[in-house]
């Protein structure tokens, strides 16, 4: 009878109760903090829509000195640089993760995995400094451009920052796939590459997708690196050819101008509106990733049942 009461939680350890309560509060606090940030952004952004017509906010000219607050050049710059970074980071990140998890010998894996994690911890301002001193002149000379301060330079550096995140998470996902899956595929006559492509990767799909979304989130939210190497020219990006001109991102605009604006001015509230748009973009990416992961998990459970 006593054991039944203990099992049902009637006589729980006080320390266990305190720890459980703290964990629950921490979980709730994360949601509360995100909601408070969202409400604060809305509060500071609302005056923008009262003073500026929506058509003026969504035009193609950003020149705050003359009260031109068109955010389309900033939005297009962020999207084109992020897209370029994703196109570089995802293939390289996944191939590196596959090599470390499935192909590299154990001794080499023990070297590469910590090295990748160290690369992921390099401060963005250090990468930006290396980009200015090394990558910018190289891009200018190799591609015969007037300047190396281009969206392509920023995309390459952002890809370099996203790759360690993708590699680390995707490698962990591949490593959790049971060896029985690989052994069964090899026993049926599949080659090593066929086993990786048709068995291991599909089994680790949810983890690989999480790695991809985290890499995209790292790229779209980066500030210092893109501010240092993209030229900061608020021009409208019209296609992938815009990778080779100077552009400005939304994050770089906030970082460069927030310290110079008067508190409560129109410019001040427009910058908060840009922050609100960034918040909504990140939220949409996370919701999409969660929805895809949920569907993948449900599909896997149906197949196993």
RAKAFEN-V39335 format. One record per helix or strand. SS is the DSSP state (~ for helix, > for strand). FROM is the first residue (numbers start at 1). TO is the last residue. Records with the same first field share a line. If there is no record, write none. Layout:
SS=FROM-TO, FROM-TO
//
This chain:
~=2-7, 14-51, 54-57, 64-66, 72-103, 106-120, 124-142, 151-175, 179-187, 192-203, 205-220, 224-229, 240-244, 250-260, 266-304
>=62-63, 68-69, 231-231, 247-247
//
